Amino acid sequence: MHDPSLPAYVPFATEPLGIMRSLKAARRNLLEILPELAVRQPMVSGRTGIRWHMVMDPEAIRRVLLEKVDNYPKSRATKNILRPAIGDSLFVAEGAHWRWQRRAAAPVFSHRNVQALAPIMAAAADRSAARIASAGDRAIDLLEETVRTTFDVISEVTFSGEGAFDAEAVHRAIDAYIGAAGRVSLMDMLGLPDWLPRPSRMFSGPVVQQMKSVADQAIEARRARGASDIPDLLDLLLAGVDPETKRAMNTSELRDNLLTFIVAGHETTALTLAWSLYLCSFDQEVQERARAEIIRVCGEGPITGEMIGKLTYVRQIVDEALRLYPPAGILSRTATEADTLCGREIKPGDTVMIPVYALHRHHQLWQEPNAFRPDRFADKDPVDRYAYLPFGDGPRICIGASFAIQESVLILAKLLQKSRFELVPGRPPKPVMILTLRPDTGVWLTATPV
């Protein structure tokens, strides 16, 4: 039974599921395959067709993500799902091909460039607050609203809002692809060879090809036209070169990375915002304390980039939402060399998972792990760095982490400044993970003007 004093969670499995029950659970909700042992032990191992290990020990995670990162590339299943849609972009590429792209793209997400985007985020937040106010007493799905708002931002910062690129069509196409292809197949669980086609991924091919073609045309049009007066994400990527090799991205590399940023750059932030608003509605005292901080720092006027660093409690709410509902709830790697983790043998070909959802609720790492307590982040170093991984870590830490945090804090502050949010009785969200951790039926709240 769910404890009503705790925010929404998925109970962990208390018995071994076996291969067919594991497959059924994984296709319905990946969180359901996580065993109760994963929040009490440093490591859990088993075999479901292929050997797998779930790692929750911070030192072992540090080894996988930092010290031996080249020996633990992203899992074959992850690549098989994503490569048809986003090619060998930063999210999927490995080794030298990943390194040069990362060096070329890193300046795009510099502190200065991210801070310069605050006015675009603020304008989108204002439009969102106005839409919420116009709903009156009606219940609103805040997930749908935050997806619209963050998509508003990514469209503007990617393509300066120009009409030549139907970014919304691209988003729908990728969403449709992931809906069809993103579910774990029996072939993946049995470890069958990658060259065997997965039927669910074959049918979505034409949609993806059309999407890529539209993106290619937009990139070529920008090359011909030249940069905007205020550079957007596409301008910065077109200008980006690897400082070591002086190599620049060609059209297909640019396109694959842009599609990655469009999807990753808005859906994960939308989820963080929706969960944050749910948690603020779940605990009205937290909401009131956040609103008092917002009024003290910003008054009732605009929220600017310079104010974000002073909204420390709002940031703690975002951090705690990312702990309870990390968008990437499970990181999956495939070992390429023999190793030892937590005293246990790792063989080449083993799947090594970091179940971030379980890590963030581990009883040895967190006090009251299932409770909503933003104050646990009041101390800047509350817990081992490798016990809290909303953006991953090591050299492959999410390149857009600072962009996502700035956007989340700014938009959450604006919405709380203008409205008081309350839960709709009988409509709690349920965390469900396919590729990202989403509230399965949305986040239904009512909003009243402050």
C-alpha positions in Angstrom: 0.0 0.0 0.0 1.1 3.5 -0.8 1.8 5.6 2.3 -0.3 8.8 1.9 2.2 10.8 3.9 4.8 10.2 1.1 4.7 11.6 -2.5 4.0 9.2 -5.4 6.4 6.3 -5.8 6.7 2.8 -7.4 7.2 0.0 -4.9 10.3 -2.2 -5.5 9.9 -5.9 -6.5 10.1 -8.2 -3.5 10.7 -11.5 -5.4 12.6 -12.6 -8.5 10.5 -12.0 -11.6 12.0 -14.5 -14.1 12.5 -13.7 -17.8 8.9 -13.4 -19.0 7.6 -11.5 -16.0 10.6 -9.2 -16.2 9.9 -8.5 -19.9 6.2 -7.8 -19.2 7.1 -5.5 -16.3 9.9 -3.7 -18.3 7.5 -3.0 -21.2 4.9 -1.6 -18.8 7.2 0.3 -16.5 11.0 -0.3 -16.2 10.9 0.8 -12.5 8.9 -2.3 -11.7 11.9 -4.6 -12.4 14.0 -2.9 -9.7 14.3 -5.2 -6.6 13.8 -4.1 -3.0 17.4 -5.2 -2.5 18.5 -2.3 -4.7 17.7 0.2 -2.0 19.5 -1.8 0.7 22.6 -3.4 -0.9 25.6 -1.9 -2.7 25.1 -4.2 -5.7 22.6 -6.8 -7.0 23.4 -9.3 -9.8 21.4 -11.8 -11.8 20.8 -13.3 -15.2 17.9 -12.7 -17.5 19.1 -14.1 -20.7 22.3 -12.1 -20.2 24.3 -11.4 -17.0 23.4 -8.1 -15.3 24.5 -6.1 -12.3 22.8 -3.2 -10.6 25.3 -1.0 -8.9 24.3 1.4 -6.1 27.7 1.8 -4.4 29.1 5.3 -5.0 32.7 4.2 -5.3 31.8 1.5 -7.8 29.7 4.0 -9.7 32.6 6.4 -9.8 34.7 3.6 -11.3 32.1 3.0 -14.1 31.4 6.6 -14.9 34.8 8.2 -14.4 37.8 6.0 -13.8 37.0 3.3 -16.3 34.6 5.1 -18.5 35.9 3.8 -21.8 35.4 0.2 -20.6 31.7 0.8 -19.9 30.1 2.3 -23.1 26.4 2.8 -23.3 24.5 -0.5 -23.5 23.8 -2.1 -26.8 20.0 -1.9 -26.1 20.2 1.9 -25.5 22.1 2.4 -28.8 19.8 0.2 -30.7 16.8 2.2 -29.6 18.2 5.7 -30.1 20.7 5.4 -33.0 18.0 5.3 -35.8 16.5 8.6 -34.5 19.6 10.6 -33.4 22.5 8.8 -35.2 26.0 8.9 -33.6 25.3 12.2 -31.8 26.9 13.1 -28.4 24.3 11.0 -26.6 25.2 7.8 -28.4 28.7 8.1 -29.8 31.8 6.6 -28.1 35.5 7.0 -27.9 37.3 9.5 -30.2 34.1 10.3 -32.2 32.3 11.3 -29.0 35.3 13.3 -27.7 35.7 15.6 -30.6 32.0 16.3 -30.8 32.0 17.1 -27.1 34.9 19.5 -27.5 33.2 21.2 -30.4 29.8 21.6 -28.7 31.1 22.5 -25.1 31.4 26.3 -25.8 27.7 26.3 -26.8 26.7 25.6 -23.2 29.2 27.9 -21.5 28.0 29.8 -18.5 27.9 33.0 -20.5 25.9 31.6 -23.4 23.4 29.9 -21.0 22.9 33.1 -19.0 22.3 35.0 -22.2 19.3 32.8 -22.8 17.5 33.8 -19.5 15.3 36.5 -21.2 13.9 33.8 -23.7 13.2 31.5 -20.7 11.5 34.4 -18.8 9.3 35.3 -21.7 8.1 31.7 -22.1 7.5 31.5 -18.3 5.3 34.7 -18.5 3.3 33.2 -21.3 2.8 30.0 -19.3 1.7 31.9 -16.2 -0.9 33.7 -18.3 -2.2 30.5 -19.8 -2.5 28.9 -16.3 -4.3 32.1 -15.0 -6.8 31.9 -17.9 -7.9 28.3 -16.9 -9.7 29.7 -13.9 -11.0 27.0 -11.5 -10.5 24.2 -14.0 -8.0 21.4 -13.3 -4.9 21.6 -15.5 -2.5 19.0 -16.6 0.8 20.7 -15.6 2.9 18.2 -17.5 1.2 19.2 -20.8 1.7 22.9 -19.9 5.4 22.5 -18.9 6.1 20.5 -22.1 4.6 23.4 -24.1 6.6 25.9 -22.2 10.0 24.2 -22.4 9.3 23.4 -26.1 8.7 27.1 -26.6 12.1 27.8 -25.1 14.0 25.2 -27.1 12.4 26.2 -30.4 13.5 29.8 -29.8 17.0 29.1 -28.6 17.6 26.5 -31.4 16.2 28.2 -34.4 15.4 31.8 -33.2 11.7 30.8 -33.7 12.0 31.0 -37.4 9.2 29.4 -39.4 11.5 27.5 -41.8 11.8 24.6 -39.3 8.7 22.8 -38.0 10.2 22.0 -34.6 6.9 20.7 -33.2 6.6 18.2 -36.1 10.1 17.0 -35.3 9.2 16.6 -31.6 6.0 14.6 -32.5 8.0 12.4 -34.8 10.7 11.6 -32.2 8.0 11.0 -29.6 6.2 8.6 -31.9 9.4 6.8 -32.6 10.3 6.4 -29.0 6.8 5.3 -28.2 7.1 2.5 -30.8 10.8 1.6 -30.4 11.6 2.5 -26.9 10.1 -0.5 -25.1 12.5 -3.3 -24.2 12.1 -6.3 -26.6 12.6 -9.9 -25.7 15.5 -10.0 -28.2 17.3 -7.3 -26.1 16.7 -9.2 -22.9 18.0 -12.4 -24.3 21.1 -10.6 -25.6 20.4 -11.6 -29.3 22.7 -10.0 -31.9 22.2 -6.4 -32.8 21.9 -7.2 -36.5 18.6 -9.1 -35.9 15.9 -6.4 -36.6 13.5 -5.6 -33.8 10.0 -5.4 -35.4 8.8 -2.4 -33.3 11.7 -0.3 -34.6 11.3 -1.2 -38.3 7.8 0.4 -38.6 8.9 3.9 -37.4 11.7 4.3 -40.0 9.8 6.5 -42.6 8.7 9.0 -39.9 12.3 9.4 -38.7 13.7 9.8 -42.3 11.2 12.5 -43.0 12.1 14.3 -39.8 15.8 14.2 -40.6 15.2 15.5 -44.1 13.3 18.5 -42.6 16.2 19.2 -40.2 18.8 18.9 -43.0 17.0 21.5 -45.1 16.8 24.0 -42.2 20.6 23.6 -41.5 21.5 24.1 -45.2 19.2 27.2 -45.3 21.0 28.7 -42.3 24.4 28.0 -43.8 23.3 29.9 -46.9 21.7 32.7 -45.0 24.4 33.2 -42.3 24.2 33.7 -38.6 21.4 35.6 -36.7 22.2 38.9 -35.1 22.0 37.2 -31.7 23.5 33.8 -32.2 21.1 30.9 -31.4 22.0 27.2 -30.8 22.3 26.4 -34.5 24.6 29.3 -35.1 26.8 28.3 -32.2 27.0 24.7 -33.4 27.7 25.8 -37.0 30.6 27.9 -35.7 31.8 25.2 -33.3 35.1 23.5 -34.0 37.1 20.9 -32.1 39.9 23.1 -30.6 42.4 20.2 -31.0 41.7 19.0 -34.5 39.9 22.1 -35.9 37.2 19.7 -37.2 33.7 21.1 -37.6 30.4 19.1 -37.7 29.0 18.2 -41.2 25.3 18.5 -41.9 24.3 15.0 -40.6 26.4 15.4 -37.4 24.8 18.8 -36.8 21.3 17.4 -37.4 21.8 14.5 -35.1 23.0 16.7 -32.3 20.3 19.3 -32.9 17.6 16.6 -32.7 19.2 15.3 -29.5 19.2 18.8 -27.9 15.6 19.5 -29.1 14.2 16.4 -27.4 16.6 16.1 -24.4 16.6 19.9 -24.0 12.9 20.2 -23.3 11.3 17.0 -22.3 13.6 16.3 -19.3 13.2 19.9 -18.0 9.4 19.7 -18.5 9.3 16.6 -16.4 11.4 18.2 -13.7 9.1 21.2 -13.6 5.9 19.1 -13.6 7.2 16.9 -10.7 8.4 20.1 -8.8 4.9 21.6 -9.1 3.3 18.3 -7.9 5.6 18.2 -4.9 4.9 21.9 -4.0 1.2 21.0 -4.2 1.8 17.9 -2.0 3.5 20.0 0.7 1.8 23.5 0.9 4.4 24.6 3.6 7.2 24.1 1.1 5.2 26.0 -1.5 4.6 29.0 0.8 8.2 29.1 1.8 9.3 29.1 -1.8 6.8 31.9 -2.6 8.1 34.0 0.3 11.7 33.7 -1.1 10.5 34.6 -4.6 8.7 37.7 -3.4 11.8 38.7 -1.3 14.2 38.3 -4.2 12.1 39.3 -7.2 9.1 41.2 -5.8 6.1 40.8 -8.1 7.9 41.8 -11.2 10.1 40.1 -13.8 12.5 37.3 -12.9 15.9 37.8 -14.4 19.0 35.7 -14.9 20.8 37.6 -12.2 18.2 36.6 -9.6 18.4 32.9 -10.2 21.5 32.4 -7.9 19.6 34.0 -5.1 16.6 31.7 -5.3 18.3 29.1 -3.2 15.2 27.4 -1.8 13.5 27.2 -5.2 16.7 25.5 -6.4 16.5 23.0 -3.5 13.0 22.1 -4.6 14.3 21.4 -8.1 17.2 19.3 -6.7 14.8 17.3 -4.6 12.4 16.7 -7.5 15.4 15.4 -9.5 16.3 13.1 -6.6 12.8 11.6 -6.3 12.0 11.5 -10.0 15.2 11.6 -12.0 14.3 11.9 -15.8 17.0 9.2 -16.6 15.9 6.7 -14.0 18.3 3.9 -15.1 21.7 4.3 -16.8 22.8 1.2 -18.7 26.3 0.2 -19.8 27.9 -2.9 -21.4 31.3 -4.0 -20.0 33.9 -4.4 -22.6 36.7 -5.8 -20.3 36.9 -7.9 -17.2 36.7 -5.9 -14.0 35.7 -6.1 -10.3 33.0 -4.0 -8.7 32.1 -4.3 -5.0 34.3 -7.5 -4.9 32.2 -9.1 -7.7 33.5 -10.3 -11.0 32.4 -8.4 -14.1 32.8 -10.2 -17.4 33.0 -8.7 -20.9 29.5 -8.4 -22.3 27.8 -8.1 -18.9 25.2 -5.4 -18.6 26.0 -2.9 -15.8 23.1 -0.8 -14.7 23.1 2.2 -12.4 19.4 2.4 -11.3 19.4 6.1 -10.5 15.8 5.9 -9.2 16.9 3.3 -6.6 20.2 5.0 -5.9 18.3 8.2 -5.0 16.1 6.3 -2.5 18.9 4.1 -1.0 18.5 3.6 2.8 22.2 3.7 3.4 22.7 7.0 1.5 19.6 9.1 2.3 17.6 9.8 5.5 13.9 9.2 5.0 14.7 8.4 1.3 11.0 8.4 0.1 10.1 11.7 1.8 10.1 15.1 0.1 12.6 17.2 2.0 14.2 20.1 0.0 16.2 21.1 3.1 18.5 18.0 2.5 20.1 20.2 -0.2 20.6 23.2 2.0 24.1 21.9 2.6 26.0 22.2 -0.6 27.6 18.8 -0.1 24.9 16.7 1.6 25.9 13.3 0.3 28.5 11.5 -1.8 28.7 13.0 -5.3 28.1 9.6 -6.8 25.0 9.0 -4.8 23.1 11.8 -6.6 23.2 11.5 -10.4 20.3 13.4 -12.1 22.6 14.4 -15.0 25.0 11.4 -14.8 28.6 12.2 -14.1 32.2 11.9 -15.3 33.2 13.1 -18.7 29.7 12.1 -20.1 27.8 14.3 -17.6 24.9 15.9 -19.4 26.2 18.8 -21.5 23.1 20.8 -20.9 22.8 20.5 -17.1 23.3 24.2 -16.4 20.8 25.1 -19.1 18.2 22.7 -17.5 18.8 24.0 -14.0 18.5 27.7 -14.9 15.4 27.0 -17.0 13.7 24.9 -14.2 14.4 27.4 -11.4 13.3 30.5 -13.5 10.1 28.9 -14.8 9.2 27.4 -11.4 9.7 30.7 -9.7 7.5 32.6 -12.2 4.7 30.1 -11.9 4.8 30.1 -8.0 5.0 33.9 -8.0 1.7 34.1 -9.9 -0.4 31.1 -8.8 -1.0 28.8 -5.8 -1.2 25.2 -6.8 -3.2 22.4 -5.2 -3.6 18.7 -5.9 -6.8 17.4 -7.6 -8.2 14.7 -5.2 -8.2 11.2 -6.7 -5.8 11.9 -9.5 -2.3 11.2 -8.2 0.5 10.8 -10.8 2.2 7.4 -11.1 5.9 7.4 -12.0 6.4 5.3 -15.2 9.7 4.8 -17.0 10.1 3.8 -20.6 13.0 5.9 -21.7 12.4 8.8 -19.3 10.6 8.8 -15.9 7.2 10.4 -16.5 3.9 10.8 -14.6 1.8 8.3 -16.5 -1.5 10.3 -16.6 0.0 13.8 -16.2 0.1 16.1 -13.2 -3.4 17.4 -12.5 -3.5 20.5 -10.3 -5.7 23.5 -9.7 -4.2 27.0 -9.7 -5.6 30.1 -8.0 -4.1 33.6 -8.4 -1.8 34.7 -5.5 
